Amino acid sequence: MFAVLLVAALVLVHVPLGDYMYRVYSAERHWRAERFIYRLIGADPAAEQTWVAYARSVLAFSAVGVVFLFVLQLVQGKLPLHLHDPATPMTAALAWNTAVSFVTNTNWQAYSGESTQGHLVQMAGLAMQNFVSAAVGMAVAVAFVRGFVRRHTGELGNFWVDLVRGTLRILLPIAVIGAVVLVAGGVVQNFHLHDQVVTTLTGSRQTITGGPVASQEVIKELGTNGGGFYNANSAHPFENPTAWTNWIEVFLLSVISFSLPRTFGRLVGSTKQGYAIVAVMGVIAAASVSVLTLVQLGHHGTVPTAVGAATEGVEQRFGVANSAVFAGMTTLTSTGAVDSMHDSYTGLGGMLPLFNMQLGEVAPGGVGSGLYGMLILAVITVFVAGLMVGRTPEYLGKKITPREIKLAASYFLVTPLIVLLGTATAMALPGERAAMSNSGPHGLSEVLYAFTSAANNNGSAFAGLAADTTWYNTALGLAMLVGRFLPIILVLALAGSLARQGMTPESVGTLPTHGPQFVGLVVGVTVILVALTFLPALALGPLAEGIG
């Protein structure tokens, strides 16, 4: 019932939300608040940008965000709303890792949030990046779609306009409404400056940490960010108190990414194209969540076998099935929030979240990043199909020439290179192997999961890996940076190349890209490419554990 209601709700909002986002990015008028922001940052909203200028703006804005958040964490002890001396010292390496993590929409956390970060850092640093990093992803996706729409021009729009509109008109209104709903459901929202010690029903003493949780919780899900106020993330009762708030959080982390294909269809002038893309996303998501739920109901794996139950690491108020849906959707959407311990999953159950990320998190993926990742796979698919029938491949009226396919292929190769090189390096270093709490296949899975999560900007983890070391903080930080921004550069370069073309009319040799045949082709290309790339690593890790 949990999954059925989720699908029904996503179908219900797909058209209205997708159409609303289309109007946001197509509107000619600027709000007064937006004009004020443009004057403040010195941006001309009427100026169009080439792909190079657009990419430069993305990189400059993100670089400022990294520096600001890095410094804010190091000086937080001297700032207001700082609770206490952190239980986890905020070293330069950890501050770097965290700053990069939140700016890249990864939200990997190698610390306990409630005992490390003060309220000001949580709000002005982490939560703010939850908004703007998501808006960056949506802006890049819209710029990419403009590459298909525009003709004989190198201009893709204005990054600053797309960024501000995505934040103020889409993310902020939904986040305000969502925060009220979560507070009504029992999620904590206060400004307690000191931990409260209470006496439990059994007479024990318990320390309770409060804070502005609901306001951060909603955007962590809505923006497919994932970083939690508490170390237990969405398994913590202050972040996710009940079964119905659990459903709300899964809906929030899915809703924008599943609605953006409608926006894409409206922008290119064919809603059928949008339906084809969302159908690919839906088929992959449904298959992944169904298989994950099935294999998780067993208990064959390192941790479940040790304790003799599949419920190890699962909150009783959610149960195994609903936790499996959450795990599937959070790794399919680049969110990384968790309501159960992925490290405690069965061998094959732990492989599915890992495989979801290795797909490139395109079903439906992160806000914006999922759409442009899926469109890259669509470009590769029409190229492969064109080779099969001996015709020049075309997609949405644009020819896929050697230049376009080189950019698309390079995009696809970035994250596998980061994941496999990072994992191999970590396994080759004795000190980094010692960070694994398990040996054998499960230990390898912990390291493979960490680099897969970082390179794909997810943020979830197999928590058995002690990742708060200088080496891991540095290496995973680099994986997040390269995994986020090199693909963005390639996407924008491809958009610029497409925008310079004219429009090629459809002919009898044009592959239809809005029917079941194309949907099946894209699903097949997506799964096969990932299987060929990662199967050896998966065979040594979760597959060996699951069938051993």
C-alpha positions in Angstrom: 0.0 0.0 0.0 2.9 2.3 0.8 4.3 2.0 -2.7 0.9 2.1 -4.4 0.0 5.4 -2.7 3.4 6.8 -3.6 3.0 6.0 -7.3 -0.6 7.4 -7.3 0.6 10.7 -5.7 3.5 11.1 -8.1 1.2 10.5 -11.1 -1.3 13.0 -9.7 1.3 15.9 -9.4 3.3 15.0 -12.5 1.4 17.3 -14.9 0.6 20.3 -12.6 4.1 20.5 -11.1 5.8 19.9 -14.4 3.8 22.6 -16.1 4.4 25.0 -13.2 8.2 24.5 -13.5 7.9 25.0 -17.3 6.3 28.4 -16.6 8.9 29.3 -14.1 11.8 28.8 -16.5 10.0 30.3 -19.5 8.6 33.4 -17.8 9.7 36.8 -19.1 8.9 38.8 -16.1 11.1 38.9 -13.0 9.8 39.2 -9.4 10.8 42.3 -7.4 12.8 40.1 -5.0 14.6 38.5 -7.9 15.5 41.9 -9.4 16.9 42.9 -6.0 19.1 39.8 -5.9 20.4 40.4 -9.5 21.4 44.0 -8.5 23.0 42.7 -5.3 25.2 40.1 -7.2 25.8 42.3 -10.2 24.0 40.0 -12.7 22.2 41.2 -15.8 19.0 39.1 -16.1 18.6 40.1 -19.7 22.0 38.8 -20.8 22.2 35.4 -22.4 25.2 33.1 -21.8 27.1 30.7 -24.0 27.8 27.3 -22.6 31.3 28.4 -21.5 30.0 31.4 -19.6 27.2 29.3 -18.1 29.7 26.7 -16.9 32.0 29.4 -15.6 29.1 30.8 -13.5 28.2 27.4 -12.1 31.8 26.8 -11.1 32.4 30.3 -9.6 29.2 30.2 -7.6 30.0 26.7 -6.3 33.6 27.6 -5.4 32.4 30.6 -3.3 30.0 28.2 -1.6 32.8 25.7 -0.7 35.0 28.5 0.7 32.2 30.1 2.7 31.0 26.8 4.3 34.6 25.6 4.9 35.4 28.8 6.9 32.0 28.9 8.6 32.6 25.4 10.1 36.1 26.2 11.3 35.0 29.4 13.2 31.6 28.1 14.4 32.8 28.0 18.0 33.0 31.8 18.0 29.6 32.3 16.4 26.1 32.6 17.9 23.9 29.6 18.3 26.9 27.3 18.8 25.8 24.6 21.3 28.9 23.1 22.7 32.4 21.8 21.9 31.9 19.3 19.2 32.2 15.6 20.0 33.8 15.2 16.6 36.6 17.9 16.3 36.1 19.9 13.1 39.5 19.5 11.5 40.4 21.2 8.2 40.1 17.9 6.4 36.6 17.2 7.8 35.5 20.8 7.1 36.7 20.5 3.5 34.9 17.2 3.0 31.7 18.6 4.5 31.8 21.8 2.5 32.4 20.0 -0.8 29.7 17.4 0.2 26.9 20.0 0.6 27.9 22.2 -2.3 27.9 19.2 -4.7 24.5 18.1 -3.5 26.1 14.9 -2.0 25.6 15.6 1.7 28.0 12.8 2.8 28.5 13.2 6.5 31.6 11.7 8.3 30.4 13.1 11.6 27.3 13.2 13.9 25.4 16.3 13.0 23.7 16.9 16.4 27.0 16.7 18.3 29.3 18.5 15.8 27.5 21.3 14.0 25.9 24.3 15.7 22.5 25.7 14.8 24.0 28.6 12.7 26.1 26.2 10.6 23.1 23.9 10.2 20.9 26.7 9.0 23.1 29.3 7.3 25.6 26.7 5.9 24.1 23.3 5.4 20.4 24.1 4.8 21.3 27.0 2.5 23.4 24.7 0.4 20.6 22.2 0.3 18.5 24.9 -1.5 21.1 26.3 -3.9 22.9 23.1 -4.8 19.5 21.6 -5.9 18.7 24.8 -7.8 22.1 24.5 -9.6 21.1 21.0 -10.8 17.8 22.1 -12.1 19.4 25.1 -13.9 21.9 22.9 -15.7 19.1 20.5 -16.7 17.0 23.4 -18.2 20.1 24.8 -20.0 20.7 21.3 -21.5 17.1 21.1 -22.7 17.5 24.6 -24.3 20.3 23.1 -26.4 17.7 20.9 -28.1 15.3 23.7 -28.6 17.4 26.5 -29.9 18.9 26.8 -33.4 22.0 28.5 -34.8 23.0 30.1 -31.5 25.5 29.4 -28.8 23.3 30.8 -26.0 21.7 28.6 -23.3 20.0 31.2 -21.1 21.3 32.9 -17.9 22.6 30.8 -15.0 21.8 33.5 -12.4 18.2 33.8 -13.5 17.7 30.0 -13.6 19.3 29.7 -10.1 17.3 32.4 -8.5 14.0 31.3 -10.0 14.5 27.6 -9.1 15.2 28.6 -5.5 12.6 31.2 -4.9 9.7 30.0 -7.1 10.0 26.2 -6.8 12.1 25.0 -3.9 11.3 27.6 -1.3 7.4 27.5 -1.5 7.3 23.7 -1.5 9.8 23.6 1.4 7.7 26.0 3.5 4.5 23.9 3.0 6.4 20.6 3.6 8.0 21.9 6.8 4.6 22.8 8.2 3.4 19.3 7.4 6.4 17.7 9.0 6.0 19.8 12.2 2.4 18.7 12.3 3.7 15.1 12.1 6.0 15.6 15.1 9.3 16.6 13.5 11.2 18.8 15.9 11.6 22.6 15.2 13.0 24.7 17.9 16.1 26.7 18.9 17.2 24.9 22.1 20.7 26.1 22.8 21.4 23.4 25.3 20.8 19.7 25.4 17.9 18.7 27.7 18.3 15.9 30.2 15.0 14.0 30.9 14.0 11.1 33.0 12.5 8.2 31.1 9.7 5.9 32.1 12.2 3.4 33.4 13.9 6.0 35.6 17.0 6.4 33.3 18.5 9.7 32.3 18.5 10.6 28.6 20.0 13.6 26.8 17.9 15.1 24.1 19.2 17.5 21.5 16.8 19.9 19.7 17.1 22.3 16.9 15.6 23.6 13.7 15.1 20.1 12.3 11.9 20.3 10.2 13.1 23.2 8.1 16.2 21.3 7.2 14.5 17.9 6.9 12.1 19.1 4.2 14.8 20.6 1.8 17.1 17.7 2.4 14.5 15.4 0.8 13.0 17.9 -1.7 16.4 18.9 -3.0 17.6 15.3 -3.1 20.3 16.3 -0.7 20.2 13.8 2.2 22.3 15.2 5.0 20.5 14.7 8.3 20.4 17.0 11.4 21.0 13.9 13.5 23.5 11.1 12.9 20.7 8.5 12.5 19.2 10.6 9.7 15.6 9.8 8.8 15.7 6.8 11.1 15.7 9.3 14.0 12.3 9.9 15.5 12.9 13.7 15.7 13.4 13.7 11.9 10.9 11.0 10.9 8.5 10.2 13.7 5.8 8.0 12.1 4.9 5.8 9.2 3.1 8.6 7.5 5.9 11.1 7.8 8.1 8.4 6.3 5.8 8.3 3.3 5.9 12.1 3.1 9.7 12.1 3.0 9.8 9.5 0.2 7.3 11.5 -1.8 9.3 14.7 -1.3 12.5 13.2 -2.5 10.8 11.9 -5.6 8.4 14.6 -6.6 10.5 17.1 -8.5 12.7 14.6 -10.3 9.6 12.6 -11.5 7.9 15.9 -12.6 10.9 17.4 -14.5 10.3 15.1 -17.6 7.0 16.9 -18.0 8.8 20.2 -17.9 11.2 18.8 -20.5 8.3 17.8 -22.8 6.8 21.2 -22.6 10.1 23.0 -23.3 10.8 20.9 -26.4 7.2 21.2 -27.6 6.2 17.5 -27.3 4.7 16.1 -24.1 5.1 12.6 -25.6 8.9 13.0 -25.3 8.5 13.8 -21.6 6.2 10.8 -21.1 8.8 8.5 -22.7 11.6 9.8 -20.4 9.4 9.4 -17.3 8.4 6.0 -18.4 12.1 4.9 -18.6 12.6 6.3 -15.1 9.4 4.5 -13.8 10.3 1.1 -15.3 13.8 1.1 -13.7 12.5 2.4 -10.4 9.7 -0.1 -10.1 12.0 -3.0 -11.0 14.7 -1.9 -8.5 12.3 -1.3 -5.6 10.4 -4.5 -6.2 13.6 -6.7 -6.3 15.1 -4.9 -3.3 12.0 -5.5 -1.2 11.9 -9.1 -2.2 15.6 -9.9 -1.4 15.5 -7.9 1.8 12.8 -10.1 3.3 15.4 -12.8 3.6 18.3 -12.6 6.0 21.3 -13.9 4.1 24.2 -11.5 4.6 27.0 -10.7 6.9 25.1 -8.6 9.4 21.6 -10.2 9.2 23.1 -13.7 9.5 25.1 -12.7 12.5 22.0 -11.6 14.4 19.6 -14.0 12.7 17.0 -11.5 11.5 16.3 -9.4 8.4 15.1 -6.6 10.7 18.6 -5.7 12.0 19.1 -2.0 11.3 15.4 -1.4 10.5 13.2 0.8 12.5 10.2 -1.1 13.8 7.8 1.8 13.2 8.5 1.5 9.4 9.2 -2.2 8.9 11.3 -4.1 6.3 9.1 -3.4 3.2 8.7 0.3 3.7 12.4 0.7 4.6 13.3 -1.1 1.4 11.1 1.3 -0.6 12.9 4.2 1.1 16.3 2.7 0.4 15.5 2.1 -3.2 14.1 5.6 -3.8 16.9 7.4 -1.9 19.6 5.8 -4.0 17.6 6.1 -7.2 17.2 9.8 -6.7 20.6 10.8 -5.5 19.2 11.8 -2.1 21.2 9.6 0.3 18.8 10.1 3.2 18.3 6.8 5.1 15.6 5.5 7.4 17.4 2.2 8.0 21.0 1.0 8.1 22.1 -0.1 4.5 25.2 -1.7 6.0 22.8 -4.2 7.8 21.0 -5.2 4.6 21.2 -8.7 3.2 24.0 -9.3 0.7 21.8 -8.9 -2.4 19.7 -6.3 -0.6 22.8 -4.1 -0.1 23.7 -4.6 -3.8 20.6 -3.0 -5.1 21.2 0.5 -3.5 24.7 0.2 -4.8 23.6 -0.7 -8.3 21.0 2.1 -8.2 23.8 4.7 -7.7 25.9 3.0 -10.4 23.1 3.5 -12.9 24.0 7.2 -12.6 21.0 7.8 -10.4 18.8 8.6 -13.4 15.5 6.8 -12.3 14.6 9.5 -11.6 17.9 10.8 -10.2 18.7 14.0 -8.4 16.7 17.2 -9.0 18.0 18.3 -12.5 20.9 15.9 -12.6 18.6 12.9 -13.1 17.0 14.5 -16.1 20.2 15.5 -17.9 21.7 12.1 -17.0 18.7 10.3 -18.6 18.8 12.6 -21.7 22.5 11.7 -22.1 21.5 8.0 -22.1 18.8 8.8 -24.6 21.5 10.4 -26.9 23.7 7.3 -26.6 20.6 5.1 -27.3 19.7 6.9 -30.6 23.4 6.7 -31.6 23.5 3.0 -31.0 20.2 2.5 -32.8 21.4 4.6 -35.7 24.5 2.4 -36.1 22.2 -0.7 -36.1 20.2 0.6 -39.1 23.0 2.5 -40.9 21.5 6.0 -40.6 22.7 9.2 -39.1 21.3 9.3 -35.5 19.0 12.1 -34.6 17.2 13.1 -31.4 14.6 15.9 -31.1 15.6 17.3 -34.5 19.3 17.4 -33.7 21.9 15.2 -35.4 24.2 13.2 -33.1 27.5 13.7 -34.7 30.9 12.4 -33.6 31.4 15.5 -31.4 28.1 15.0 -29.6 28.6 11.3 -29.0 32.2 11.9 -27.7 30.8 14.3 -25.1 28.0 11.9 -24.2 30.4 9.0 -23.8 32.8 11.1 -21.8 29.9 12.0 -19.4 29.1 8.3 -18.9 32.7 7.3 -18.2 33.5 10.0 -15.5 31.9 8.3 -12.5 33.0 4.7 -13.2 36.6 5.9 -13.5 36.3 7.8 -10.2 34.6 4.8 -8.4 36.9 2.1 -9.6 40.1 4.0 -9.3 39.2 5.3 -5.8 38.1 1.8 -4.6 41.3 0.2 -6.0 43.5 2.8 -4.4 41.8 2.4 -1.0 42.1 -1.4 -1.1 45.8 -1.1 -2.1 46.7 1.0 1.0 47.0 -1.0 4.3 46.0 2.0 6.4 42.8 2.5 4.5 41.9 -1.2 4.5 42.1 -1.0 8.3 39.2 1.5 8.2 36.9 -1.4 7.2 35.0 -2.9 10.1 34.5 -6.1 8.1 36.9 -8.2 6.0 36.0 -10.2 2.9 33.3 -9.3 0.4 31.3 -7.1 2.8 34.4 -5.1 3.6 35.0 -4.5 -0.1 31.4 -3.5 -0.5 31.9 -0.8 2.2 34.7 0.8 0.3 33.0 0.4 -3.1 29.8 1.9 -1.7 31.6 4.9 -0.3 33.2 5.9 -3.6 30.1 5.1 -5.6 28.1 7.3 -3.2 30.6 10.1 -3.5 31.1 10.0 -7.2 27.4 9.9 -7.9 26.7 12.6 -5.3 24.4 10.5 -3.2 25.8 10.6 0.3 24.4 7.4 1.8 26.9 4.9 3.2 27.7 1.4 4.4 28.4 2.7 7.9 30.9 0.0 8.7 33.6 2.1 7.1 35.5 4.5 9.4 35.7 7.4 6.8 36.6 10.3 9.1 40.3 10.1 8.3 42.5 12.6 6.5 42.8 10.3 3.5 39.2 9.4 3.1 38.0 13.0 3.7 40.4 14.2 1.0 39.8 11.4 -1.5 36.0 11.3 -1.2 35.9 15.1 -1.3 37.8 15.0 -4.6 35.5 12.3 -5.9 32.4 14.5 -5.1 33.9 17.5 -6.8 34.9 15.7 -10.0 31.8 13.6 -10.0 29.6 16.7 -9.8 31.3 19.3 -11.9 33.1 17.5 -14.8 29.7 15.9 -15.9 28.1 19.4 -15.7 30.8 20.8 -17.9 30.3 18.0 -20.4 26.5 18.4 -20.3 26.8 22.2 -21.0 29.3 21.6 -23.8 26.9 19.2 -25.4 24.1 21.6 -25.0 26.2 24.3 -26.7 27.0 22.0 -29.6 23.4 21.1 -30.1 22.2 24.7 -29.9 24.5 25.7 -32.7 22.8 23.2 -35.0 19.7 23.9 -37.1 16.6 21.7 -36.9 16.6 18.5 -38.9 13.1 17.5 -40.1 11.9 14.0 -39.4 12.2 11.4 -42.2 11.2 7.8 -42.7 14.6 6.9 -41.3 14.2 8.8 -38.0 13.9 6.6 -34.9 10.7 7.5 -33.0 11.7 8.5 -29.6 8.3 8.7 -27.8 7.0 5.1 -28.0 7.4 1.8 -26.1 10.2 0.7 -28.4 12.4 3.6 -27.5 11.6 3.3 -23.8 12.7 -0.3 -23.9 15.9 0.6 -25.8 16.9 3.2 -23.3 16.2 0.9 -20.3 18.3 -1.8 -22.0 21.2 0.5 -22.8 21.2 1.9 -19.3 21.3 -1.4 -17.5 23.7 -3.1 -20.0 26.3 -0.2 -19.8 26.3 -0.3 -16.0 26.4 -4.1 -15.9 29.4 -4.2 -18.2 31.2 -1.5 -16.2 30.6 -2.6 -12.6 29.9 -6.4 -12.7 33.4 -7.5 -11.8 33.5 -5.2 -8.7 29.9 -6.3 -7.7 30.9 -10.0 -8.2 33.7 -9.6 -5.7 31.6 -7.7 -3.2 27.8 -7.9 -2.7 27.2 -10.7 -5.2 29.9 -12.9 -3.5 28.3 -12.2 -0.1 24.8 -12.7 -1.3 25.2 -16.1 -3.0 28.1 -17.4 -0.9 
